[in-house]
Amino acid sequence: MPLIQNRDIVIVGLQQWYTPIGSNCKNIALQFARHNRVLYVNSPLDRRTIMQQKHDPEVAFHLKVVKGETSGIVPIGENFWNLYPNRVLESANFIPFTPLFSIFNRINNGRFAKSIQEAVNELGFKNILLFNDNDIFRGFYLKELLKPDRYIYYSRDYLIAMDYWKRHGAKLEPLHIAKADVAVANSLYLTDMLLQYNRNSYYVGQGCDLSLFDPQKVYERPADLPVTDAPIIGYVGALTAMRLDPEILLYISRNRPQWQIVLVGPEDEVFQQSALHQQPNIHFLGRKPLSDLPLYLQHFDVCINPQLVNEITIGNYPLKIDEYLAMGKPSVATDTKTMQLFKDHVYLAAAKEDYVPLIEKAMAEDEPARRAAQIAFAQSHTWENSVEAIYNAIAL
């Protein structure tokens, strides 16, 4: 029995519903809609987006809504609607002074709120729960303007480490968090950050869709894997120097030249130009379809996450670790506060020098009981459990 049901929930956030990649917010919305009426609000158009992306089909449709040529309320499923807001916002983030930016931001919030209120009235929503997925600016005044029954602020990334958000977010996000009725986060680090400003802050975990990752299935060996009897040490995900430490990979490669290191995912410019490409035992296989990832994971001997620890990454929840564990793979990762949740199932490296002995330990201790525990742990990270934790936080 869900803790919250038969309520009207409005969701605002950073990701459009039509964006093809998944997101926490979209998965949470789907869970909310199982037992409640849900309105998922796309980000409103701003002047810059219109100028730069007016030929994009979704932006073109959104412009028709703004012009009054079609309804902005689009059914997604039973008790579930998507809203294209019918007002345009001003592009104001370039303003250097936060007090002046806040004047324009309040005007933008007022336009945004009017679009939402019109849709709420049309759908007959009452006593709404307003859930904000990390939108610091466009949601800043929505609690005052829409007067929801409860206002929930959801933190899933340390946004103010990024240049776009830092200029005004460093001052405004603490104020935003403080006025929420409830604040929730998907990592322990972000929960601690929320608690600095709002005592009604809670860790709600991270949901994962692990349906593709079946450890019982026998997958065909991908043809581009190196043919070798040596251990294959693998990583799956984007190769970006903002989040990964190339030095860790270089250290492993040079200290264990017999190991084959396989990297599956697109590279940024730093990785493309790095010394890693001169290492004969490092193999860059490029981007692969999500459906192919289990094929690679099954044929890795150990999976790694050589994360770089910085302001952007320190609070993140590494979804790939759940994918590794769901396949029953021994895993080694950089130690962070969030990774402490995984300490019974993942070998945690405090420094690059720890990786080689921990990979050797992971291979030596790989056995059926440990694999079964890893799989069960990963499978406990469902969206149902995460949303139940959100419901608990709201109900407190």
C-alpha positions in Angstrom: 0.0 0.0 0.0 1.6 3.3 -1.0 2.0 6.0 1.6 0.7 8.6 -0.7 -2.1 8.0 -3.2 -5.0 9.8 -4.9 -3.1 13.1 -4.7 -2.4 15.6 -7.4 1.4 16.0 -8.0 3.1 18.6 -10.2 6.7 18.0 -11.2 9.1 20.7 -12.4 12.8 20.1 -13.1 15.7 20.3 -15.5 14.7 17.6 -18.0 12.0 17.8 -20.7 9.8 14.8 -20.8 10.6 14.3 -24.5 14.3 14.1 -24.0 15.2 10.5 -25.2 17.6 9.6 -22.4 16.2 8.6 -19.1 16.5 10.5 -15.9 15.8 10.2 -12.2 12.9 12.7 -12.5 11.2 10.8 -15.3 11.4 7.5 -13.4 10.1 9.1 -10.2 7.2 10.6 -12.2 6.3 7.2 -13.5 6.2 5.8 -10.0 4.1 8.7 -8.7 1.6 8.2 -11.5 0.9 4.6 -10.4 -1.2 5.8 -7.6 -1.7 9.6 -8.1 -2.5 12.1 -10.8 0.7 13.7 -12.2 1.5 16.7 -14.3 5.1 16.6 -15.5 6.1 20.1 -16.6 8.7 20.7 -19.3 11.1 23.6 -18.9 9.6 26.7 -20.5 11.2 28.2 -23.6 13.5 31.1 -23.2 14.6 33.6 -25.8 18.0 31.9 -26.4 16.5 28.5 -26.9 14.0 29.9 -29.5 16.8 31.6 -31.4 19.2 28.6 -31.3 16.8 25.6 -31.6 13.7 26.8 -33.4 14.0 24.1 -36.0 14.0 21.3 -33.5 10.6 19.5 -33.8 9.9 19.6 -30.1 10.8 23.3 -29.9 8.7 24.0 -32.9 5.7 22.2 -31.3 6.4 24.2 -28.1 6.3 27.4 -30.1 2.8 26.5 -31.4 1.7 26.2 -27.8 3.1 29.6 -27.0 1.3 31.1 -30.0 -2.0 29.5 -28.8 -2.2 27.2 -31.9 -2.5 24.0 -29.8 -2.9 22.8 -26.3 0.2 22.5 -24.1 -1.3 19.7 -22.1 -0.4 16.3 -23.6 -1.6 13.0 -22.1 1.2 10.5 -21.4 -0.8 7.8 -19.8 -3.6 7.2 -17.3 -3.6 9.9 -14.7 -0.4 11.3 -16.3 0.0 14.5 -18.4 2.9 16.5 -19.8 2.8 20.3 -19.9 4.5 22.5 -22.5 4.3 25.9 -20.7 2.7 28.6 -22.9 4.9 31.6 -21.8 8.4 32.5 -22.8 11.1 33.4 -20.2 13.9 35.9 -20.5 17.5 34.6 -20.7 19.0 36.2 -17.6 21.8 34.0 -16.3 24.4 36.3 -18.0 23.6 39.1 -15.5 26.6 39.3 -13.2 24.9 40.5 -10.0 22.6 38.2 -8.1 20.2 40.9 -6.8 19.6 42.1 -10.3 19.3 38.6 -11.7 16.7 37.8 -9.0 14.5 40.6 -10.3 14.4 39.0 -13.7 14.2 35.6 -12.2 11.0 36.5 -10.2 9.4 37.8 -13.4 10.3 34.5 -15.1 9.0 32.5 -12.2 5.7 34.5 -12.4 5.3 33.6 -16.1 6.1 30.0 -15.4 3.7 29.8 -12.4 0.8 31.2 -14.5 1.3 28.5 -17.2 1.3 25.8 -14.5 -1.7 27.3 -12.6 -3.7 27.4 -15.8 -3.0 23.7 -16.5 -3.7 22.8 -12.8 -7.1 24.5 -13.1 -7.9 22.8 -16.4 -7.1 19.4 -15.0 -8.9 20.1 -11.8 -5.9 19.5 -9.6 -6.4 20.4 -5.9 -4.0 20.7 -2.9 -1.0 19.9 -5.1 2.2 18.4 -4.0 4.9 20.3 -5.9 8.1 18.3 -6.6 11.1 20.2 -7.9 13.9 18.2 -9.5 16.9 20.4 -8.7 15.8 23.5 -10.7 17.3 26.2 -8.6 16.3 29.2 -10.6 13.0 28.6 -12.4 11.5 27.0 -9.3 12.8 29.5 -6.8 9.5 31.4 -6.2 7.0 28.6 -7.2 6.2 27.7 -3.6 5.0 31.3 -2.9 3.3 31.6 -6.3 1.5 28.3 -6.6 1.0 27.7 -2.8 1.2 23.9 -2.9 0.1 21.7 0.0 3.8 20.6 0.2 6.9 21.7 -1.6 9.6 19.1 -2.1 13.1 20.0 -3.3 15.0 17.1 -4.8 18.9 17.2 -5.1 20.6 14.7 -7.4 23.7 16.7 -8.5 25.9 19.3 -6.9 25.0 21.8 -9.5 26.8 24.8 -8.1 30.1 23.2 -8.9 29.2 23.9 -12.6 29.9 27.4 -14.0 26.3 28.0 -15.3 24.9 27.4 -11.8 27.7 28.8 -9.7 27.3 32.5 -10.4 23.9 32.8 -8.8 23.3 29.3 -7.4 25.9 29.6 -4.7 23.7 32.2 -3.0 20.3 31.1 -4.2 20.3 27.3 -3.7 20.8 27.5 0.1 17.8 29.9 0.3 15.8 27.6 -2.0 16.5 24.5 0.1 15.7 26.3 3.3 12.2 27.2 2.3 11.2 23.8 1.0 8.8 21.8 3.2 10.9 18.7 2.6 14.3 18.3 0.9 15.5 14.9 -0.4 18.6 13.6 -2.1 19.9 10.6 -3.9 23.3 10.5 -2.2 24.7 10.8 1.3 26.9 13.7 0.4 24.0 15.7 -1.0 21.9 14.8 2.0 24.5 16.3 4.3 24.5 19.4 2.1 20.7 19.8 2.4 20.8 19.3 6.2 23.0 22.4 6.4 20.0 24.5 5.3 16.9 22.5 6.1 16.5 20.0 9.0 13.7 18.3 7.1 16.1 16.7 4.7 16.4 13.0 4.0 18.4 10.5 2.0 16.0 8.6 -0.4 18.5 6.4 -2.3 18.7 5.9 -6.0 16.5 3.8 -8.2 17.9 1.8 -11.1 16.3 -0.1 -14.0 18.4 -3.2 -14.1 16.0 -5.3 -16.2 18.7 -5.5 -19.0 21.3 -6.9 -16.7 20.6 -10.6 -16.2 23.5 -12.5 -14.6 21.9 -15.9 -15.4 21.8 -15.3 -19.1 24.7 -16.4 -21.3 25.7 -13.5 -23.6 27.7 -13.9 -26.8 31.3 -12.6 -26.4 31.6 -9.3 -28.3 33.9 -9.6 -31.3 35.9 -6.5 -30.4 37.0 -7.7 -27.0 40.7 -8.6 -26.9 41.4 -12.4 -27.4 43.4 -13.3 -24.3 43.7 -15.6 -21.4 44.8 -12.7 -19.2 42.4 -10.9 -16.9 40.2 -8.3 -18.5 39.6 -5.2 -16.4 36.7 -3.2 -17.7 34.9 0.1 -17.5 31.6 1.1 -19.0 30.5 4.7 -19.3 31.5 8.1 -20.7 35.2 8.7 -20.7 35.4 12.4 -19.5 38.2 14.0 -17.7 35.7 16.0 -15.6 34.6 12.8 -13.9 37.3 10.1 -14.5 41.0 10.1 -13.6 43.2 9.0 -16.5 46.2 8.6 -14.2 44.5 5.7 -12.4 44.1 3.9 -15.7 47.7 4.7 -16.7 48.9 3.4 -13.3 47.1 0.1 -13.7 48.2 -0.4 -17.2 51.9 0.2 -16.5 52.0 -1.8 -13.3 50.2 -4.8 -14.7 51.0 -4.9 -18.5 49.7 -8.4 -18.8 46.2 -7.3 -17.8 43.9 -6.1 -20.6 42.0 -2.9 -19.8 38.8 -2.4 -21.8 37.0 1.0 -21.9 33.5 1.0 -23.4 32.1 4.5 -24.0 32.6 7.8 -25.8 35.8 9.8 -25.1 36.1 13.5 -24.5 39.1 15.4 -26.0 41.3 14.9 -23.0 41.0 11.2 -23.2 41.4 11.2 -27.0 44.7 13.0 -26.6 45.9 11.1 -23.5 48.9 8.8 -23.2 46.4 6.0 -22.6 46.3 5.5 -26.3 49.9 4.6 -26.4 49.4 1.7 -23.9 49.2 -1.6 -25.8 47.0 -3.2 -23.1 44.4 -0.5 -23.1 41.5 -0.9 -25.6 39.1 1.9 -26.5 35.9 0.3 -27.9 33.8 3.4 -28.2 30.1 4.0 -27.6 27.8 1.0 -27.5 24.0 0.6 -27.3 22.7 0.2 -23.8 21.4 -3.2 -24.7 24.9 -4.4 -25.5 26.5 -3.4 -22.2 25.6 -6.7 -20.4 27.6 -8.6 -23.2 30.7 -6.7 -22.2 30.2 -6.8 -18.5 29.7 -10.6 -18.5 33.2 -11.0 -20.0 35.0 -8.7 -17.7 37.0 -10.3 -14.9 36.8 -7.1 -12.8 34.9 -3.9 -13.3 36.3 -0.5 -12.2 35.1 3.1 -11.7 38.3 5.2 -11.6 36.4 8.3 -10.5 38.1 11.7 -10.1 37.1 13.3 -6.8 36.1 16.9 -7.3 33.2 19.2 -6.6 31.2 17.8 -9.5 31.7 14.1 -8.7 31.9 14.0 -4.9 28.2 13.9 -4.4 27.1 11.8 -7.3 25.6 8.3 -7.2 27.4 6.0 -9.6 24.7 4.1 -11.4 27.3 2.0 -13.2 28.2 0.3 -9.9 24.7 -1.1 -9.6 25.0 -2.4 -13.2 28.3 -4.0 -12.4 26.9 -5.7 -9.2 23.7 -6.7 -10.9 25.9 -8.8 -13.3 27.7 -10.3 -10.2 31.0 -8.8 -11.2 33.8 -8.1 -8.7 34.2 -4.3 -8.7 36.8 -1.7 -7.6 36.0 2.0 -7.3 37.3 5.2 -5.9 36.2 5.8 -2.3 33.7 8.6 -1.8 31.0 9.2 0.9 28.3 7.7 -1.4 30.5 4.7 -2.1 30.5 3.9 1.6 27.0 2.5 0.9 28.7 -0.1 -1.2 31.6 -1.0 1.0 30.4 -4.5 1.7 30.2 -5.3 -2.0 32.8 -3.1 -3.7 36.5 -2.7 -3.0 37.2 1.0 -2.4 40.4 2.7 -3.4 41.6 5.8 -1.5 44.5 6.4 -4.0 45.5 5.2 -7.4 48.1 2.9 -5.9 45.3 1.0 -4.2 43.8 -0.1 -7.5 46.2 -2.9 -8.4 46.2 -4.8 -5.1 42.4 -4.3 -4.8 41.8 -5.7 -8.3 43.9 -8.7 -7.4 42.0 -9.1 -4.2 38.7 -8.8 -6.1 39.7 -11.6 -8.4 41.0 -13.8 -5.6 37.8 -13.5 -3.6 35.3 -13.9 -6.5 33.1 -16.7 -5.5 29.4 -17.7 -5.8 28.2 -16.5 -2.3 29.8 -13.1 -2.8 28.3 -12.8 -6.3 24.8 -13.6 -5.0 25.1 -10.9 -2.3 26.2 -8.4 -4.9 23.3 -9.2 -7.2 20.8 -9.0 -4.3 22.2 -5.7 -3.1 22.0 -4.1 -6.6 18.4 -5.4 -7.1 17.3 -3.7 -3.9 17.9 -0.3 -5.5 14.6 -0.1 -7.2 12.6 3.0 -8.2 9.8 1.6 -6.0 12.0 1.7 -2.9 13.4 5.2 -3.7 9.9 6.6 -4.2 8.7 4.9 -1.0 11.5 6.8 0.8 10.3 10.0 -0.8 6.7 9.3 0.4 8.1 8.6 3.9 9.9 12.0 3.9 6.8 13.9 2.7 4.6 12.1 5.3 6.9 13.0 8.2 
